[in-house]
Amino acid sequence: MSEGPPRLAASSSRSTARRAMSSALRTGGIEDADADAERLLVGILGISRGDLLSRGDEPIGGHAPRLEAALARRLAREPVWRILGHREFYGLELEISPEVLDPRADTETVVDTVRALLGTPETRPLRILDLGTGSGAILVALLKSFRGATGVGVDRSAAALAVARRNGERHGIDDRVSWQEGDWLDGVTGPFDVVVSNPPYIPTDEIASLAPEVRDHDPRGALDGGRDGLDAYRAIASGLPTVLARGGLVALEIGETQGAAVAMLLSAAGLAVTAEPRRDLGGRPRVVIARWPGAQAT
């Protein structure tokens, strides 16, 4: 029978707490036990990793109950970043909540793709549309990269948009962005030079087999792509011709087996699709790229 998570005394040192938490997480089957214990300590104590390592003999003090509660939540397979309520994305600290997808590093490939294709100058007056914006991660990162750009983030969830709005304010781009409640392109007025999205693309029948950190904690609406995982792409592709500027760029995150199918949907809508999707750091196809015919966005 499991004895449950260890009790942490206020007098426990940071190093002792880290060892105890790592051991409990490892015993509980958490793959990145050492890293997760460290992240929880750093986040809850409000210190840096260097501070944790160099001043490990200092007591955890009144943080002990919060650390115990966080450890119990992680053992129940709640992701670290949801426990802490924030996540780093593209070098930016973003608030996350139960109403938004936890933005993964793979999604940074969308930002990298747009930056690589548009290049400089970063002050160009682009209009950027982010569909299913969630926490606003992609749009905030792009507006931080392109200082002359303005953006619109669309999501069907008012609660998600509230999180995105706070993230925009946190990073000083709130005067260049608007947040719009809606279903994909319904009610969206163009033209836009760039359209990005990380839509739900998991086939409905596969959701039950996902890791509990994803299945039980990411919003179902941000995961479920319908029977074949392509419902969102159909809705997006059909509406793109009404909102894209001439030469407008589209960058859509995909599941690693969906490149050909998404490219076909975009081609059928009249867009010119790049031959191969961009790959993420793990080498998996991650972003399908297309342009609306005409001169390139400038």
Backbone as CSV, one residue per row, in Angstrom:
resi,resn,N_x,N_y,N_z,CA_x,CA_y,CA_z,C_x,C_y,C_z
1,MET,0.851,-1.202,0.000,0.000,0.000,0.000,0.882,1.246,0.000
2,SER,0.532,2.233,-0.838,1.316,3.464,-0.894,1.172,4.255,0.401
3,GLU,2.293,4.823,0.842,2.269,5.640,2.044,1.940,7.093,1.749
4,GLY,1.768,7.426,0.477,1.465,8.797,0.112,2.710,9.660,0.092
5,PRO,2.565,10.909,-0.286,3.723,11.803,-0.380,4.330,12.061,0.985
6,PRO,5.636,12.357,1.036,6.298,12.592,2.322,5.824,13.895,2.954
7,ARG,5.900,13.953,4.257,5.631,15.193,4.966,6.900,16.026,4.965
8,LEU,6.750,17.317,4.747,7.888,18.236,4.713,7.765,19.200,5.881
9,ALA,8.762,19.210,6.725,8.761,20.114,7.873,9.302,21.468,7.472
10,ALA,8.840,22.505,8.157,9.332,23.854,7.878,10.840,23.945,8.067
11,SER,11.381,23.107,8.952,12.823,23.135,9.210,13.631,22.389,8.153
12,SER,12.961,21.655,7.239,13.676,20.916,6.197,14.433,21.883,5.302
13,SER,15.641,21.519,4.936,16.403,22.367,4.027,15.865,22.201,2.607
14,ARG,16.234,23.142,1.762,15.831,23.055,0.359,16.352,21.768,-0.265
15,SER,17.589,21.422,0.035,18.182,20.208,-0.539,17.463,18.959,-0.052
16,THR,17.145,18.923,1.241,16.419,17.773,1.778,15.049,17.648,1.126
17,ALA,14.369,18.775,0.988,13.050,18.756,0.355,13.143,18.295,-1.089
18,ARG,14.164,18.757,-1.788,14.316,18.356,-3.189,14.529,16.849,-3.294
19,ARG,15.377,16.292,-2.439,15.621,14.847,-2.474,14.355,14.062,-2.140
20,ALA,13.636,14.513,-1.137,12.422,13.809,-0.738,11.364,13.868,-1.836
21,MET,11.217,15.021,-2.461,10.232,15.170,-3.528,10.628,14.353,-4.746
22,SER,11.905,14.371,-5.107,12.374,13.584,-6.251,12.115,12.106,-6.025
23,SER,12.416,11.630,-4.814,12.221,10.221,-4.505,10.747,9.840,-4.593
24,ALA,9.880,10.688,-4.050,8.445,10.398,-4.089,7.926,10.374,-5.515
25,LEU,8.377,11.313,-6.343,7.920,11.361,-7.725,8.439,10.164,-8.510
26,ARG,9.681,9.782,-8.272,10.243,8.622,-8.962,9.472,7.360,-8.585
27,THR,9.201,7.198,-7.292,8.421,6.046,-6.831,7.017,6.059,-7.426
28,GLY,6.490,7.260,-7.642,5.151,7.403,-8.213,5.099,7.263,-9.714
29,GLY,6.238,6.948,-10.347,6.259,6.707,-11.782,6.351,7.945,-12.649
30,ILE,6.752,9.079,-12.071,6.908,10.309,-12.848,8.261,10.275,-13.557
31,GLU,8.235,10.412,-14.865,9.434,10.210,-15.675,10.538,11.219,-15.360
32,ASP,10.200,12.487,-15.277,11.195,13.536,-15.033,11.159,13.957,-13.574
33,ALA,11.319,12.986,-12.683,11.132,13.236,-11.255,12.062,14.322,-10.724
34,ASP,13.349,14.241,-11.040,14.308,15.222,-10.508,13.995,16.624,-11.014
35,ALA,13.740,16.729,-12.323,13.452,18.042,-12.908,12.156,18.616,-12.360
36,ASP,11.146,17.772,-12.203,9.858,18.263,-11.713,9.952,18.717,-10.260
37,ALA,10.702,17.968,-9.434,10.890,18.393,-8.046,11.571,19.749,-7.993
38,GLU,12.563,19.928,-8.828,13.283,21.198,-8.860,12.380,22.336,-9.323
39,ARG,11.581,22.093,-10.354,10.679,23.127,-10.865,9.662,23.548,-9.819
40,LEU,9.125,22.574,-9.104,8.146,22.904,-8.065,8.792,23.721,-6.946
41,LEU,9.977,23.347,-6.528,10.666,24.099,-5.477,10.975,25.522,-5.923
42,VAL,11.543,25.658,-7.098,11.893,26.980,-7.603,10.642,27.840,-7.745
43,GLY,9.585,27.255,-8.302,8.370,28.022,-8.530,7.672,28.436,-7.257
44,ILE,7.576,27.539,-6.309,6.831,27.836,-5.085,7.653,28.679,-4.112
45,LEU,8.961,28.451,-4.072,9.803,29.274,-3.210,10.091,30.639,-3.825
46,GLY,9.860,30.785,-5.139,10.121,32.061,-5.807,11.591,32.392,-5.903
47,ILE,12.393,31.377,-6.179,13.838,31.571,-6.277,14.310,31.081,-7.635
48,SER,15.577,31.314,-7.938,16.157,30.818,-9.171,16.726,29.423,-8.951
49,ARG,16.988,28.731,-10.037,17.612,27.412,-9.928,18.997,27.532,-9.297
50,GLY,19.742,28.569,-9.677,21.053,28.784,-9.095,20.980,28.993,-7.595
51,ASP,19.954,29.716,-7.158,19.767,29.959,-5.734,19.453,28.658,-5.005
52,LEU,18.649,27.820,-5.643,18.316,26.528,-5.042,19.572,25.685,-4.851
53,LEU,20.463,25.698,-5.842,21.651,24.869,-5.787,22.712,25.444,-4.847
54,SER,22.861,26.762,-4.839,23.940,27.364,-4.052,23.560,27.610,-2.595
55,ARG,22.257,27.661,-2.315,21.797,27.920,-0.947,20.834,26.826,-0.500
56,GLY,21.261,25.590,-0.780,20.419,24.442,-0.507,20.239,24.129,0.960
57,ASP,21.063,24.726,1.816,20.949,24.435,3.242,19.908,25.305,3.939
58,GLU,19.328,26.278,3.225,18.327,27.138,3.853,17.006,26.392,4.016
59,PRO,16.267,26.643,5.101,15.009,25.927,5.337,13.897,26.396,4.397
60,ILE,12.966,25.492,4.151,11.831,25.850,3.289,10.783,26.659,4.046
61,GLY,10.835,26.650,5.361,9.977,27.494,6.187,8.501,27.282,5.932
62,GLY,7.769,28.392,5.834,6.318,28.342,5.697,5.831,27.834,4.357
63,HIS,6.756,27.551,3.444,6.347,27.013,2.139,6.047,25.523,2.196
64,ALA,6.352,24.872,3.330,6.190,23.418,3.413,4.797,22.931,3.021
65,PRO,3.707,23.521,3.542,2.377,23.014,3.155,2.093,23.133,1.657
66,ARG,2.528,24.238,1.052,2.306,24.411,-0.393,3.104,23.390,-1.193
67,LEU,4.321,23.096,-0.740,5.140,22.107,-1.432,4.515,20.718,-1.318
68,GLU,4.006,20.386,-0.145,3.332,19.098,0.033,2.114,18.995,-0.881
69,ALA,1.332,20.057,-0.942,0.136,20.042,-1.790,0.512,19.920,-3.264
70,ALA,1.570,20.640,-3.676,2.015,20.576,-5.070,2.526,19.180,-5.410
71,LEU,3.247,18.582,-4.482,3.760,17.233,-4.704,2.610,16.242,-4.880
72,ALA,1.588,16.359,-4.049,0.433,15.469,-4.166,-0.260,15.645,-5.516
73,ARG,-0.359,16.877,-5.983,-0.992,17.133,-7.282,-0.163,16.532,-8.426
74,ARG,1.161,16.651,-8.329,2.002,16.079,-9.391,1.920,14.560,-9.382
75,LEU,1.854,13.957,-8.184,1.713,12.508,-8.101,0.384,12.042,-8.687
76,ALA,-0.601,12.932,-8.677,-1.895,12.636,-9.303,-1.878,12.936,-10.797
77,ARG,-0.692,13.236,-11.326,-0.420,13.439,-12.766,-0.901,14.776,-13.295
78,GLU,-1.028,15.752,-12.422,-1.267,17.106,-12.903,0.075,17.693,-13.325
79,PRO,0.161,18.307,-14.500,1.442,18.828,-14.972,2.006,19.929,-14.068
80,VAL,3.324,19.985,-13.999,4.004,20.980,-13.161,3.534,22.383,-13.466
81,TRP,3.451,22.707,-14.758,3.161,24.104,-15.111,1.740,24.479,-14.747
82,ARG,0.838,23.534,-14.744,-0.527,23.830,-14.305,-0.561,24.027,-12.790
83,ILE,0.239,23.281,-12.079,0.322,23.471,-10.632,0.841,24.861,-10.312
84,LEU,1.835,25.305,-11.065,2.449,26.614,-10.820,1.638,27.760,-11.433
85,GLY,0.833,27.457,-12.454,-0.010,28.482,-13.067,0.683,29.340,-14.106
86,HIS,1.863,28.918,-14.521,2.553,29.667,-15.574,3.462,28.723,-16.346
87,ARG,3.870,29.166,-17.520,4.703,28.350,-18.396,5.583,29.280,-19.227
88,GLU,6.832,28.895,-19.465,7.686,29.677,-20.362,7.458,29.220,-21.793
89,PHE,7.258,30.201,-22.670,7.067,29.921,-24.091,7.823,30.974,-24.877
90,TYR,8.735,30.543,-25.699,9.547,31.437,-26.528,10.235,32.516,-25.681
91,GLY,10.700,32.119,-24.499,11.394,33.033,-23.613,10.487,33.960,-22.832
92,LEU,9.169,33.762,-22.936,8.202,34.612,-22.250,7.475,33.800,-21.187
93,GLU,7.321,34.367,-20.008,6.531,33.684,-18.981,5.062,34.012,-19.209
94,LEU,4.264,32.960,-19.377,2.849,33.120,-19.681,1.998,32.486,-18.599
95,GLU,0.914,33.153,-18.254,-0.077,32.560,-17.365,-0.812,31.459,-18.116
96,ILE,-1.076,30.341,-17.423,-1.967,29.326,-17.969,-3.016,28.997,-16.918
97,SER,-4.125,28.455,-17.362,-5.227,28.127,-16.466,-5.904,26.869,-17.004
98,PRO,-6.854,26.303,-16.262,-7.557,25.109,-16.767,-8.298,25.353,-18.078
99,GLU,-8.538,26.615,-18.424,-9.312,26.925,-19.640,-8.460,26.981,-20.902
100,VAL,-7.118,26.873,-20.771,-6.269,27.011,-21.952,-5.336,25.808,-22.081
101,LEU,-4.942,25.540,-23.307,-3.943,24.516,-23.585,-2.609,24.933,-22.966
102,ASP,-1.905,23.970,-22.404,-0.555,24.207,-21.898,0.371,24.264,-23.105
103,PRO,0.910,25.440,-23.471,1.701,25.550,-24.706,3.028,24.805,-24.607
104,ARG,3.250,23.895,-25.534,4.462,23.078,-25.536,5.562,23.720,-26.372
105,ALA,6.778,23.222,-26.143,7.923,23.731,-26.901,7.764,23.473,-28.396
106,ASP,7.098,22.363,-28.771,6.913,22.070,-30.196,6.179,23.187,-30.911
107,THR,5.270,23.862,-30.197,4.499,24.934,-30.815,5.365,26.154,-31.117
108,GLU,6.511,26.280,-30.475,7.428,27.368,-30.807,7.866,27.299,-32.265
109,THR,7.736,26.108,-32.887,8.076,25.953,-34.302,7.214,26.853,-35.172
110,VAL,5.974,27.116,-34.763,5.117,28.035,-35.522,5.738,29.427,-35.542
111,VAL,6.179,29.890,-34.392,6.796,31.216,-34.303,8.094,31.248,-35.106
112,ASP,8.918,30.225,-34.938,10.175,30.162,-35.690,9.928,30.201,-37.194
113,THR,8.899,29.487,-37.639,8.588,29.420,-39.067,8.221,30.791,-39.614
114,VAL,7.336,31.491,-38.917,6.924,32.823,-39.380,8.113,33.778,-39.390
115,ARG,8.900,33.752,-38.352,10.059,34.642,-38.288,11.044,34.334,-39.408
116,ALA,11.275,33.069,-39.689,12.226,32.706,-40.737,11.738,33.117,-42.114
117,LEU,10.440,32.996,-42.357,9.907,33.304,-43.680,9.725,34.799,-43.914
118,LEU,9.442,35.547,-42.854,9.223,36.981,-43.028,10.495,37.787,-42.799
119,GLY,11.413,37.260,-41.982,12.702,37.930,-41.801,12.576,39.344,-41.281
120,THR,13.399,40.219,-41.801,13.434,41.616,-41.375,12.857,42.484,-42.483
121,PRO,12.489,43.740,-42.230,12.609,44.408,-40.940,11.497,44.004,-39.970
122,GLU,11.826,43.979,-38.695,10.861,43.579,-37.686,9.819,44.656,-37.403
123,THR,10.019,45.842,-37.979,9.085,46.945,-37.739,7.990,47.024,-38.793
124,ARG,7.948,46.076,-39.721,6.940,46.156,-40.786,5.524,46.109,-40.182
125,PRO,4.566,46.815,-40.784,3.209,46.920,-40.225,2.327,45.723,-40.600
126,LEU,2.688,44.554,-40.124,1.927,43.349,-40.421,0.638,43.284,-39.617
127,ARG,-0.352,42.593,-40.172,-1.547,42.223,-39.412,-1.528,40.711,-39.247
128,ILE,-1.594,40.235,-37.997,-1.456,38.814,-37.680,-2.733,38.314,-37.019
129,LEU,-3.221,37.173,-37.479,-4.424,36.553,-36.923,-4.052,35.207,-36.323
130,ASP,-4.448,34.984,-35.059,-4.197,33.720,-34.370,-5.538,33.080,-34.054
131,LEU,-5.812,31.935,-34.660,-7.098,31.261,-34.516,-7.012,30.174,-33.449
132,GLY,-7.939,30.208,-32.488,-7.863,29.310,-31.342,-6.703,29.702,-30.455
133,THR,-6.636,30.976,-30.103,-5.439,31.544,-29.491,-5.136,31.009,-28.095
134,GLY,-6.153,30.528,-27.359,-5.895,29.980,-26.028,-5.233,30.989,-25.110
135,SER,-4.054,30.671,-24.616,-3.305,31.569,-23.729,-2.733,32.768,-24.455
136,GLY,-2.840,32.781,-25.788,-2.240,33.860,-26.574,-0.770,33.638,-26.863
137,ALA,-0.248,32.444,-26.560,1.189,32.198,-26.631,1.793,32.560,-27.988
138,ILE,1.232,32.026,-29.070,1.819,32.256,-30.395,1.741,33.730,-30.760
139,LEU,0.581,34.333,-30.555,0.391,35.721,-30.969,1.256,36.675,-30.153
140,VAL,1.328,36.464,-28.841,2.164,37.339,-28.014,3.624,37.224,-28.443
141,ALA,4.097,36.001,-28.703,5.488,35.819,-29.125,5.748,36.497,-30.462
142,LEU,4.797,36.416,-31.391,4.999,37.065,-32.694,4.976,38.586,-32.573
143,LEU,4.077,39.124,-31.764,4.015,40.571,-31.615,5.239,41.110,-30.876
144,LYS,5.833,40.298,-30.015,7.096,40.694,-29.401,8.229,40.672,-30.427
145,SER,8.127,39.780,-31.407,9.162,39.667,-32.439,9.028,40.747,-33.508
146,PHE,7.782,41.035,-33.910,7.526,42.031,-34.949,6.923,43.265,-34.294
147,ARG,7.772,44.219,-34.001,7.376,45.350,-33.159,6.410,46.306,-33.848
148,GLY,6.312,46.238,-35.176,5.381,47.102,-35.888,4.065,46.427,-36.216
149,ALA,3.908,45.189,-35.782,2.728,44.409,-36.143,1.575,44.645,-35.174
150,THR,0.372,44.385,-35.662,-0.824,44.341,-34.818,-1.436,42.959,-34.973
151,GLY,-2.269,42.570,-34.013,-2.803,41.222,-34.074,-4.214,41.103,-33.556
152,VAL,-4.865,40.016,-33.972,-6.179,39.633,-33.468,-6.091,38.171,-33.043
153,GLY,-6.501,37.896,-31.803,-6.559,36.532,-31.313,-8.003,36.116,-31.139
154,VAL,-8.377,34.985,-31.728,-9.761,34.513,-31.704,-9.843,33.219,-30.908
155,ASP,-10.841,33.114,-30.060,-11.087,31.862,-29.342,-12.570,31.801,-29.000
156,ARG,-13.109,30.605,-28.952,-14.528,30.462,-28.602,-14.761,30.572,-27.104
157,SER,-13.682,30.518,-26.306,-13.792,30.542,-24.851,-13.482,31.924,-24.302
158,ALA,-14.471,32.534,-23.657,-14.251,33.835,-23.030,-13.227,33.724,-21.907
159,ALA,-13.225,32.593,-21.195,-12.258,32.406,-20.109,-10.838,32.324,-20.650
160,ALA,-10.664,31.661,-21.788,-9.341,31.598,-22.407,-8.893,32.986,-22.846
161,LEU,-9.798,33.754,-23.418,-9.442,35.099,-23.868,-9.037,36.001,-22.708
162,ALA,-9.620,35.785,-21.545,-9.228,36.570,-20.374,-7.772,36.288,-20.005
163,VAL,-7.359,35.018,-20.121,-5.965,34.659,-19.868,-5.057,35.291,-20.924
164,ALA,-5.460,35.187,-22.191,-4.669,35.774,-23.267,-4.511,37.279,-23.083
165,ARG,-5.581,37.929,-22.677,-5.537,39.381,-22.471,-4.514,39.738,-21.381
166,ARG,-4.513,38.964,-20.292,-3.547,39.238,-19.221,-2.117,38.982,-19.692
167,ASN,-1.930,37.968,-20.534,-0.590,37.717,-21.058,-0.133,38.835,-21.985
168,GLY,-1.057,39.371,-22.766,-0.706,40.514,-23.605,-0.313,41.723,-22.783
169,GLU,-1.049,41.969,-21.706,-0.737,43.088,-20.822,0.608,42.881,-20.135
170,ARG,0.861,41.658,-19.695,2.118,41.343,-19.000,3.326,41.656,-19.872
171,HIS,3.183,41.423,-21.175,4.326,41.583,-22.063,4.259,42.846,-22.932
172,GLY,3.374,43.745,-22.567,3.405,45.071,-23.151,2.978,45.173,-24.595
173,ILE,2.142,44.242,-25.059,1.669,44.347,-26.444,0.157,44.576,-26.495
174,ASP,-0.444,44.914,-25.354,-1.906,45.038,-25.296,-2.444,46.168,-26.164
175,ASP,-1.595,47.163,-26.493,-2.058,48.253,-27.354,-2.001,47.878,-28.830
176,ARG,-1.467,46.686,-29.144,-1.360,46.257,-30.541,-2.156,44.996,-30.829
177,VAL,-3.007,44.592,-29.884,-3.741,43.346,-30.070,-5.179,43.510,-29.617
178,SER,-6.062,42.779,-30.268,-7.445,42.690,-29.810,-7.814,41.215,-29.718
179,TRP,-8.697,40.903,-28.770,-9.094,39.527,-28.515,-10.570,39.384,-28.839
180,GLN,-10.902,38.423,-29.668,-12.254,38.309,-30.213,-12.830,36.931,-29.921
181,GLU,-14.008,36.900,-29.313,-14.673,35.633,-29.045,-15.398,35.175,-30.297
182,GLY,-15.136,33.953,-30.703,-15.788,33.449,-31.898,-15.297,32.068,-32.272
183,ASP,-15.948,31.497,-33.276,-15.645,30.139,-33.734,-14.849,30.217,-35.024
184,TRP,-13.543,30.028,-34.901,-12.613,30.108,-36.015,-12.761,31.441,-36.762
185,LEU,-13.169,31.428,-38.020,-13.164,32.673,-38.798,-14.513,33.369,-38.835
186,ASP,-15.484,32.865,-38.093,-16.793,33.525,-38.070,-16.649,34.926,-37.483
187,GLY,-17.080,35.930,-38.233,-17.051,37.303,-37.754,-15.697,37.974,-37.824
188,VAL,-14.714,37.315,-38.429,-13.365,37.899,-38.540,-13.266,38.689,-39.844
189,THR,-12.729,39.893,-39.728,-12.589,40.763,-40.894,-11.115,40.965,-41.216
190,GLY,-10.728,40.681,-42.452,-9.342,40.844,-42.889,-9.125,42.203,-43.525
191,PRO,-8.060,42.371,-44.289,-7.111,41.312,-44.632,-5.998,41.173,-43.598
192,PHE,-5.431,39.948,-43.524,-4.306,39.668,-42.643,-3.110,39.208,-43.467
193,ASP,-1.944,39.637,-43.049,-0.703,39.230,-43.715,-0.230,37.865,-43.234
194,VAL,-0.594,37.512,-42.019,-0.165,36.240,-41.417,-1.347,35.639,-40.659
195,VAL,-1.597,34.345,-40.886,-2.586,33.604,-40.107,-1.884,32.395,-39.496
196,VAL,-1.998,32.251,-38.193,-1.376,31.135,-37.494,-2.438,30.427,-36.660
197,SER,-2.163,29.164,-36.354,-3.085,28.426,-35.476,-2.429,27.141,-34.996
198,ASN,-2.737,26.792,-33.759,-2.478,25.453,-33.230,-3.839,24.883,-32.858
199,PRO,-4.555,24.355,-33.850,-5.931,23.909,-33.599,-5.960,22.525,-32.962
200,PRO,-7.114,22.096,-32.453,-7.230,20.719,-31.959,-7.074,19.740,-33.119
201,TYR,-6.196,18.740,-32.951,-5.983,17.809,-34.067,-5.890,16.345,-33.636
202,ILE,-6.271,16.042,-32.400,-6.272,14.646,-31.964,-7.597,13.997,-32.380
203,PRO,-7.571,12.879,-33.115,-8.821,12.185,-33.423,-9.559,11.806,-32.139
204,THR,-10.855,11.958,-32.149,-11.661,11.748,-30.942,-11.362,10.415,-30.260
205,ASP,-11.267,9.350,-31.039,-11.080,8.022,-30.459,-9.705,7.830,-29.830
206,GLU,-8.768,8.736,-30.094,-7.411,8.586,-29.548,-7.210,9.356,-28.241
207,ILE,-8.156,10.181,-27.869,-7.974,11.018,-26.685,-7.846,10.181,-25.416
208,ALA,-8.616,9.100,-25.328,-8.574,8.263,-24.124,-7.204,7.644,-23.892
209,SER,-6.398,7.503,-24.955,-5.089,6.862,-24.826,-3.962,7.855,-24.559
210,LEU,-4.277,9.143,-24.472,-3.251,10.139,-24.207,-2.759,10.037,-22.765
211,ALA,-1.574,10.567,-22.512,-1.055,10.621,-21.151,-2.028,11.402,-20.278
212,PRO,-2.192,11.004,-19.012,-3.160,11.692,-18.152,-2.856,13.174,-17.983
213,GLU,-1.577,13.563,-18.079,-1.245,14.985,-17.987,-1.927,15.795,-19.079
214,VAL,-2.127,15.175,-20.235,-2.805,15.836,-21.358,-4.299,15.562,-21.300
215,ARG,-4.660,14.297,-21.261,-6.075,13.877,-21.327,-6.932,14.502,-20.230
216,ASP,-6.383,14.571,-19.025,-7.186,14.995,-17.878,-7.041,16.462,-17.524
217,HIS,-6.120,17.169,-18.187,-5.855,18.546,-17.753,-5.902,19.582,-18.870
218,ASP,-5.630,19.208,-20.108,-5.837,20.160,-21.200,-7.324,20.199,-21.536
219,PRO,-7.849,21.362,-21.927,-9.277,21.437,-22.267,-9.626,20.500,-23.428
220,ARG,-10.698,19.773,-23.288,-11.099,18.826,-24.338,-11.233,19.535,-25.685
221,GLY,-11.772,20.746,-25.652,-11.965,21.473,-26.899,-10.678,21.865,-27.592
222,ALA,-9.565,21.888,-26.859,-8.273,22.212,-27.458,-7.557,20.973,-27.981
223,LEU,-8.135,19.802,-27.740,-7.532,18.542,-28.166,-8.323,17.852,-29.277
224,ASP,-9.642,17.843,-29.154,-10.505,16.992,-29.965,-10.686,17.569,-31.367
225,GLY,-10.067,16.908,-32.338,-10.157,17.358,-33.721,-11.210,16.649,-34.531
226,GLY,-12.109,15.923,-33.864,-13.158,15.206,-34.587,-12.707,13.806,-34.978
227,ARG,-13.521,13.137,-35.734,-13.300,11.724,-36.059,-11.916,11.464,-36.640
228,ASP,-11.480,12.307,-37.565,-10.174,12.090,-38.195,-9.139,13.141,-37.781
229,GLY,-9.502,13.998,-36.832,-8.566,15.016,-36.362,-8.469,16.245,-37.242
230,LEU,-9.305,16.336,-38.279,-9.150,17.403,-39.269,-10.289,18.417,-39.277
231,ASP,-11.222,18.323,-38.343,-12.381,19.218,-38.382,-11.980,20.688,-38.363
232,ALA,-11.057,21.055,-37.481,-10.658,22.461,-37.374,-9.992,22.947,-38.658
233,TYR,-9.180,22.090,-39.271,-8.489,22.487,-40.505,-9.489,22.730,-41.634
234,ARG,-10.551,21.941,-41.660,-11.580,22.168,-42.685,-12.223,23.539,-42.499
235,ALA,-12.546,23.866,-41.261,-13.174,25.163,-40.994,-12.228,26.309,-41.316
236,ILE,-10.983,26.159,-40.952,-10.006,27.224,-41.206,-9.760,27.384,-42.695
237,ALA,-9.493,26.282,-43.383,-9.165,26.357,-44.806,-10.290,26.994,-45.610
238,SER,-11.511,26.645,-45.286,-12.630,27.163,-46.071,-12.788,28.666,-45.930
239,GLY,-12.357,29.222,-44.795,-12.523,30.653,-44.580,-11.312,31.508,-44.899
240,LEU,-10.156,30.887,-45.107,-8.942,31.666,-45.337,-9.022,32.615,-46.541
241,PRO,-9.615,32.206,-47.661,-9.657,33.128,-48.801,-10.354,34.453,-48.505
242,THR,-11.199,34.488,-47.491,-11.926,35.725,-47.190,-11.137,36.682,-46.296
243,VAL,-10.034,36.217,-45.704,-9.327,37.072,-44.744,-7.861,37.316,-45.081
244,LEU,-7.307,36.590,-46.051,-5.886,36.734,-46.342,-5.608,37.885,-47.307
245,ALA,-4.541,38.615,-47.020,-4.038,39.611,-47.958,-3.302,38.900,-49.090
246,ARG,-3.067,39.596,-50.179,-2.281,39.027,-51.285,-0.909,38.616,-50.764
247,GLY,-0.525,37.394,-51.061,0.756,36.900,-50.585,0.762,36.534,-49.129
248,GLY,-0.423,36.555,-48.493,-0.501,36.282,-47.066,0.014,34.900,-46.700
249,LEU,0.657,34.814,-45.549,1.292,33.595,-45.074,0.396,32.869,-44.071
250,VAL,0.309,31.552,-44.202,-0.432,30.719,-43.269,0.537,29.698,-42.672
251,ALA,0.531,29.556,-41.349,1.368,28.565,-40.667,0.508,27.841,-39.640
252,LEU,0.240,26.562,-39.885,-0.658,25.779,-39.040,0.098,24.621,-38.410
253,GLU,0.000,24.508,-37.079,0.563,23.337,-36.418,-0.278,22.116,-36.769
254,ILE,0.407,20.960,-36.879,-0.267,19.715,-37.238,0.240,18.577,-36.360
255,GLY,-0.530,17.468,-36.322,-0.019,16.212,-35.817,0.937,15.641,-36.849
256,GLU,1.875,14.832,-36.408,2.978,14.457,-37.293,2.563,13.642,-38.512
257,THR,1.374,13.060,-38.532,0.938,12.290,-39.705,-0.066,13.049,-40.565
258,GLN,-0.305,14.321,-40.260,-1.406,15.035,-40.907,-0.973,15.997,-42.011
259,GLY,0.307,16.051,-42.305,0.796,17.047,-43.252,0.125,16.991,-44.606
260,ALA,0.054,15.806,-45.191,-0.514,15.680,-46.538,-1.991,16.044,-46.549
261,ALA,-2.727,15.608,-45.539,-4.164,15.885,-45.505,-4.442,17.366,-45.335
262,VAL,-3.686,18.043,-44.460,-3.891,19.476,-44.255,-3.471,20.249,-45.499
263,ALA,-2.374,19.842,-46.121,-1.942,20.494,-47.357,-3.007,20.379,-48.438
264,MET,-3.655,19.245,-48.507,-4.707,19.046,-49.511,-5.889,19.980,-49.256
265,LEU,-6.262,20.158,-47.988,-7.363,21.056,-47.660,-7.018,22.501,-48.037
266,LEU,-5.801,22.916,-47.755,-5.395,24.278,-48.087,-5.306,24.476,-49.601
267,SER,-4.777,23.493,-50.304,-4.694,23.584,-51.767,-6.082,23.668,-52.390
268,ALA,-7.007,22.895,-51.857,-8.372,22.915,-52.387,-9.031,24.266,-52.183
269,ALA,-8.564,25.013,-51.157,-9.104,26.346,-50.902,-8.407,27.418,-51.737
270,GLY,-7.433,27.006,-52.555,-6.777,27.941,-53.459,-5.434,28.459,-52.986
271,LEU,-4.894,27.927,-51.893,-3.606,28.392,-51.393,-2.470,27.582,-52.008
272,ALA,-1.315,28.207,-52.108,-0.108,27.529,-52.581,0.637,26.990,-51.368
273,VAL,0.793,25.666,-51.292,1.361,25.017,-50.117,2.828,24.684,-50.353
274,THR,3.663,24.975,-49.350,5.060,24.578,-49.385,5.146,23.062,-49.432
275,ALA,6.113,22.545,-50.143,6.192,21.104,-50.383,6.256,20.282,-49.103
276,GLU,7.071,20.699,-48.136,7.270,19.906,-46.922,6.951,20.738,-45.684
277,PRO,6.304,20.140,-44.691,6.086,20.856,-43.429,7.417,21.141,-42.728
278,ARG,7.437,22.203,-41.932,8.590,22.470,-41.079,8.595,21.463,-39.934
279,ARG,9.791,21.063,-39.525,9.936,20.064,-38.477,10.278,20.714,-37.142
280,ASP,9.839,20.059,-36.053,10.150,20.568,-34.729,11.528,20.078,-34.294
281,LEU,11.917,20.377,-33.064,13.249,20.006,-32.591,13.430,18.496,-32.505
282,GLY,12.339,17.754,-32.416,12.413,16.301,-32.402,12.426,15.687,-33.789
283,GLY,12.411,16.536,-34.832,12.442,16.050,-36.201,11.097,15.644,-36.762
284,ARG,10.024,15.922,-36.040,8.689,15.541,-36.502,8.064,16.656,-37.342
285,PRO,7.334,16.313,-38.410,6.608,17.337,-39.169,5.669,18.082,-38.223
286,ARG,5.744,19.423,-38.208,5.008,20.164,-37.180,4.194,21.326,-37.738
287,VAL,4.648,21.980,-38.822,3.957,23.178,-39.305,3.797,23.116,-40.817
288,VAL,2.549,23.189,-41.267,2.260,23.293,-42.694,2.220,24.770,-43.068
289,ILE,2.867,25.099,-44.182,3.009,26.486,-44.621,2.307,26.659,-45.965
290,ALA,1.581,27.753,-46.103,0.932,28.060,-47.376,0.883,29.570,-47.558
291,ARG,0.675,29.992,-48.808,0.502,31.416,-49.112,-0.695,31.600,-50.021
292,TRP,-1.321,32.755,-49.827,-2.383,33.168,-50.735,-1.703,33.792,-51.932
293,PRO,-2.131,33.473,-53.150,-1.431,33.974,-54.338,-1.330,35.492,-54.360
294,GLY,-0.225,35.975,-54.925,0.010,37.403,-55.038,1.375,37.762,-54.507
295,ALA,1.642,39.048,-54.436,2.932,39.503,-53.937,3.072,39.117,-52.485
296,GLN,4.316,38.858,-52.023,4.549,38.482,-50.644,4.218,39.620,-49.722
297,ALA,3.802,39.245,-48.498,3.512,40.245,-47.461,4.749,41.043,-47.156
298,THR,4.601,42.354,-47.057,5.742,43.217,-46.739,5.373,44.122,-45.613
